[in-house]
Amino acid sequence: MFENKVALLEEETVDSIKRYYNLENFFSGIFDNSENFDYASLMKRAQSLYTTRMTDIIDEKIIKFFDTNRNTAKSLSKIIRAKQKFPKNQFAKLKNTFPCIISSVRDFAEYIDLDIGMFDLIIIDEASQVSIAQAFPAIIRAKKILVLGDKKQFSNLQSYQATSIKNNALLNNLRKVFKNNISKDPVQLERLESFNVKTSILDFFERIANYNAMLKKHFRGYPEHIAYCSKTFYSDDLQAIRLKIKIYQRYYPF
């Protein structure tokens, strides 16, 4: 029995040594050629190929949609120009043809019929300037939601200046409906307070998000521009990527 355990231990040790040796050779080969490794060029090439492939797929879908649904395409074009609500059965065809749709958050309630979970992913940008009231028609139509924003920036001015009397009246009505039909739990009632027209969608999702990340790379400004903001508001976490390039020009008298 003891000999079997020793033999098994030796086999595991030998396998571990083999794996270590293979990994060492693999990484040694990479670092030996690191001087010839141009990450930026390879990444740019890969991004260009993916963009070309994605464009080809979308163009193929659009052409196929127009060829097989010519009348529908013309009708939807008129509906879009007239800013009318999409027919529910026809909108499914449009969604399959255009995998990515860019629109205002207000358009969901005005032009798109309610169908919970009709979109795989909804992305809300500048979320600190979008109130929960404005975004609610969009988020109930999504399976997943990605919220992008910055709490250090200005909030939605229109929502902040909303009439307090009307806002409080709507909140009181919401509390009554919630207590009578859902729950009287104090914890849940406290969460209900976030359904406030003055609450941004960024603040709302901060409490229920299952993933949170800060983007630290800053591509727009120079280090001289964002140094104060980075130090004062972001604990020196911002990393400026854009650099000033000084060009010296020499003039010759001849």
Helices and strands as residue ranges (DSSP letters): H 2-32, G 34-36, H 39-68, H 70-82, H 88-97, H 107-111, E 119-124, G 127-129, H 132-139, E 142-147, H 157-160, H 164-181, H 186-192, H 201-206, E 217-218, H 223-233, E 239-240
